[in-house]
Amino acid sequence: MSTDTHGRGVAPSLVFTADDVRAPTHAERARTLVAQHKVGALASLAQDPVGYPYASFTTFALDAGEPVFLISRMAEHTRNLQGDSRASLLVNDSDKADPLANGRVTLLGRVEKVARPAEREREVFLAAHPSAGYYVEYSDFDFYRMRVESLRYIGGYGRMSWVEADAFRAAEADPLAAAASGILSHMNQDHASALVSYARAFTSATDATEAIMTAVDRYGFEMTVHTPRGIGPARLAFEPELMRPDEARTALVALLRSAEAKLSG
């Protein structure tokens, strides 16, 4: 079961866009989040004392939707994985002041040693972690790969679901992800009036007094809209979807022109 609303969510009258506005699937959101990170918390099952979850900090690289690790035989989690390959990897954002408002993904699966020479894993891992080049040849380091079986996605308050492993592997990371924070900052600081125009022209918040862009992706963007009636979320779509970050400016300018034309009658 997936949800994008919380038990104490806003009233339906304060959700300012229709349900059919295209948005990333939870598989796409999860894939985008994991693809942006290179470290996480790996939880294995302790061998002594037996069976307790043992979490440790680790680096990883993502290859075709599967985390790849380079770990020492001296590490406690290596001994744990040799006894029981079941494990989970927690990857989380940390940009918001409220920790629970940040997105996070927990991947579950079996972490198994890759037979040498592990050329694919080596290439992928060193591309993500060039500094590992000085110990990759150490005799006590081996590559491991997680065969993801399921994952839990939480995109902050009220947005969460279990995601099928195949859907995660098939999903593509959003091409705007690396530039998203810059786009949000630019729009909120320099184009606040444009956001209000978007809300008034293309959502049911025709009485919007303020709008804050809270997220942007290839399919569109999300806003928190203030009205005399209250505050609620809105989402607008890009047509067509964007393939590169530099396309966002053109799309947003075109949308503003359309909004101004509609509002002027």
MIMIDO-33148 format. One line per field, with one value per residue (C-alpha): x, y, z. Coordinates in Angstrom, 2 decimals, decimal comma. Layout:
N
c1: X; ...
c2: Y; ...
c3: Z; ...
//
This chain:
265
c1: 0,00; 1,27; 0,15; 0,95; -1,27; -1,02; -3,76; -3,81; -3,55; -5,18; -8,89; -9,84; -10,94; -7,37; -5,77; -5,54; -4,82; -6,49; -5,29; -4,38; -1,53; 1,49; 4,06; 6,97; 6,05; 7,38; 9,79; 11,13; 11,33; 13,19; 15,60; 16,32; 17,04; 19,37; 21,20; 22,10; 23,95; 27,10; 26,93; 24,35; 23,74; 24,14; 22,28; 23,33; 22,42; 25,01; 26,74; 27,77; 25,41; 23,38; 20,50; 20,60; 20,44; 23,87; 24,00; 27,22; 28,25; 29,34; 30,00; 28,24; 27,71; 24,48; 24,67; 21,51; 19,45; 21,68; 24,08; 27,71; 30,06; 33,81; 34,37; 37,19; 37,19; 38,11; 34,75; 32,13; 29,41; 31,52; 31,54; 27,80; 27,08; 29,16; 26,93; 23,63; 23,44; 20,16; 20,65; 19,19; 20,67; 19,25; 19,93; 18,61; 18,48; 19,55; 18,77; 15,69; 15,96; 13,36; 15,01; 11,66; 10,74; 13,67; 13,27; 14,77; 14,85; 15,49; 16,55; 16,22; 17,93; 20,82; 24,35; 26,65; 30,34; 31,19; 33,70; 36,95; 37,91; 34,56; 35,47; 32,00; 31,71; 35,22; 34,48; 31,20; 32,54; 35,69; 33,67; 31,64; 34,57; 37,87; 39,68; 39,05; 41,70; 44,45; 42,96; 40,94; 43,85; 44,28; 43,96; 41,47; 38,94; 36,18; 33,24; 29,74; 26,44; 22,95; 20,31; 17,42; 14,20; 12,06; 12,35; 10,54; 10,29; 9,43; 9,38; 8,86; 5,56; 2,66; 4,41; 5,42; 5,05; 6,66; 8,21; 8,71; 12,33; 11,70; 10,00; 12,98; 15,46; 13,45; 13,00; 15,26; 16,71; 15,24; 17,48; 16,69; 17,64; 21,12; 19,83; 16,55; 17,70; 19,09; 15,87; 13,78; 15,98; 15,96; 12,20; 11,34; 13,81; 13,61; 10,27; 7,78; 5,18; 5,42; 4,57; 1,45; 0,47; 0,90; -1,36; -4,06; -4,12; -3,72; -5,03; -8,22; -6,38; -7,56; -7,28; -3,65; -1,68; 1,62; 3,11; 6,34; 7,91; 8,76; 9,84; 10,64; 11,18; 11,04; 7,25; 6,46; 6,71; 4,96; 3,98; 2,61; -0,08; -1,42; -4,98; -7,45; -9,15; -6,02; -2,81; -2,59; -0,50; -0,58; 1,20; 1,63; 2,90; 5,52; 4,45; 6,45; 8,50; 12,00; 15,12; 17,81; 18,08; 18,63; 15,18; 13,53; 14,02; 12,44; 9,50; 8,88; 9,07; 6,61; 4,28; 4,39; 3,46; 0,53; -0,53; -0,37; -2,39; -5,05; -5,26; -5,52; -8,59
c2: 0,00; 3,48; 6,85; 10,49; 11,81; 11,70; 10,94; 14,62; 15,85; 18,97; 19,11; 18,03; 21,59; 22,74; 20,28; 22,60; 20,19; 17,13; 13,61; 12,90; 15,42; 13,33; 12,78; 10,41; 6,96; 5,92; 3,61; 6,61; 8,72; 5,96; 5,36; 9,09; 9,35; 6,34; 7,40; 10,73; 9,10; 7,08; 6,22; 4,49; 2,35; -1,36; -3,59; -7,23; -10,01; -10,37; -13,70; -13,01; -12,41; -14,28; -12,69; -9,10; -6,40; -4,81; -1,46; 0,03; 2,95; 1,98; 3,33; 1,91; 2,42; 1,75; -0,53; -1,41; -0,83; -2,94; -1,57; -2,64; -2,60; -2,91; -4,17; -5,59; -9,10; -7,45; -5,65; -7,04; -6,82; -9,01; -11,78; -11,31; -11,51; -14,68; -16,27; -14,88; -12,85; -11,13; -7,41; -3,95; -0,65; 2,67; 5,68; 9,08; 12,73; 15,31; 18,70; 19,55; 20,81; 18,30; 14,85; 13,10; 15,40; 14,04; 11,27; 7,86; 4,42; 1,08; -1,64; -5,25; -8,20; -10,61; -9,22; -11,74; -11,77; -11,27; -13,72; -12,15; -10,38; -8,55; -6,19; -4,66; -3,98; -2,55; -0,12; 1,05; 1,41; 3,32; 5,67; 6,58; 6,43; 7,26; 7,40; 3,65; 3,10; 2,95; -0,05; -1,81; -4,17; -5,10; -8,86; -8,57; -6,42; -7,97; -6,73; -7,55; -6,94; -6,65; -8,60; -6,31; -8,15; -5,27; -1,73; 0,80; 4,38; 7,31; 10,72; 12,70; 13,05; 11,22; 9,89; 6,26; 2,76; -0,61; -0,64; -3,77; -4,56; -4,94; -1,55; 0,03; -1,59; -0,47; 3,10; 5,93; 8,56; 11,98; 14,05; 17,26; 15,86; 17,37; 20,82; 20,73; 22,67; 25,45; 25,67; 25,85; 28,54; 30,62; 30,44; 31,15; 34,01; 35,67; 34,70; 34,56; 36,48; 33,92; 31,13; 33,00; 33,42; 29,69; 28,93; 31,43; 30,41; 26,65; 25,41; 25,86; 28,36; 31,32; 33,46; 32,52; 35,12; 33,26; 30,12; 28,32; 25,78; 22,73; 20,14; 19,87; 16,87; 15,90; 15,72; 18,98; 20,79; 21,05; 24,12; 25,01; 27,59; 30,17; 31,44; 33,26; 29,87; 28,12; 26,50; 23,48; 21,64; 22,04; 20,33; 21,44; 19,35; 20,09; 19,36; 17,60; 16,14; 17,56; 15,60; 18,05; 20,62; 23,48; 22,86; 23,91; 27,65; 27,52; 25,48; 27,78; 30,94; 29,47; 28,47; 31,99; 33,48; 31,11; 31,99; 35,73; 35,32; 33,32; 35,72; 38,75; 37,19
c3: 0,00; -0,87; 0,34; -0,27; 2,51; 6,30; 8,81; 9,67; 6,10; 4,73; 3,97; 0,43; -0,33; 0,32; -2,12; -5,07; -7,95; -9,37; -8,60; -12,23; -12,52; -13,45; -10,72; -10,16; -8,91; -5,53; -7,36; -9,30; -6,15; -4,32; -7,20; -7,44; -3,72; -3,59; -6,76; -5,12; -2,22; -1,74; 1,97; 4,12; 7,19; 6,51; 8,97; 9,14; 11,57; 14,32; 14,70; 18,31; 20,03; 17,47; 15,61; 16,76; 14,08; 13,71; 11,90; 10,58; 8,39; 4,88; 1,40; -1,64; -5,35; -7,20; -10,23; -12,16; -9,05; -6,78; -4,13; -4,48; -1,49; -1,05; 2,49; 4,53; 5,95; 9,26; 9,42; 11,78; 9,14; 6,83; 9,42; 9,88; 6,15; 5,81; 8,44; 7,14; 3,94; 4,84; 5,35; 4,83; 3,70; 4,90; 2,66; 3,72; 2,79; 5,38; 3,86; 5,96; 9,54; 10,73; 10,35; 9,92; 7,04; 5,01; 2,48; 3,14; 1,58; 3,26; 0,82; 1,92; 0,32; 0,44; 0,38; -1,27; -2,07; -5,75; -7,20; -8,34; -10,54; -10,10; -12,93; -13,25; -9,52; -9,41; -12,25; -10,75; -7,22; -8,17; -10,34; -7,25; -4,80; -6,53; -3,18; -2,76; -5,42; -2,82; -0,98; -3,67; -4,29; -0,63; -0,23; 2,62; 0,68; -1,39; -3,41; -2,28; -4,04; -2,54; -4,42; -3,58; -2,73; -1,45; -0,22; 1,89; 0,66; 2,92; 1,30; 4,49; 6,33; 4,71; 1,59; 1,98; 0,57; -0,01; -3,49; -5,56; -6,32; -10,05; -10,18; -8,40; -10,78; -13,82; -12,60; -13,76; -11,45; -12,12; -14,42; -12,50; -9,09; -8,84; -9,85; -7,91; -4,83; -7,03; -9,02; -5,84; -4,32; -7,50; -7,97; -4,33; -3,94; -7,35; -8,86; -5,99; -8,02; -10,85; -8,40; -7,31; -10,96; -11,56; -8,61; -9,57; -13,24; -13,15; -9,79; -7,81; -5,58; -7,65; -4,51; -3,80; -1,87; -1,70; -3,20; -2,32; -4,68; -2,59; -5,18; -8,87; -11,13; -14,77; -14,75; -12,96; -9,66; -6,30; -4,32; -0,92; -1,62; 0,85; 0,47; 2,75; 3,15; 4,37; 3,15; 0,88; -1,73; -5,49; -8,34; -11,96; -14,84; -17,46; -21,03; -22,30; -19,47; -19,05; -19,92; -18,72; -15,90; -18,35; -19,81; -16,56; -17,14; -20,60; -19,32; -16,35; -18,48; -21,00; -18,18; -16,75; -20,11; -20,33; -16,79; -17,46; -20,65; -18,84; -15,92; -18,21; -19,82
//
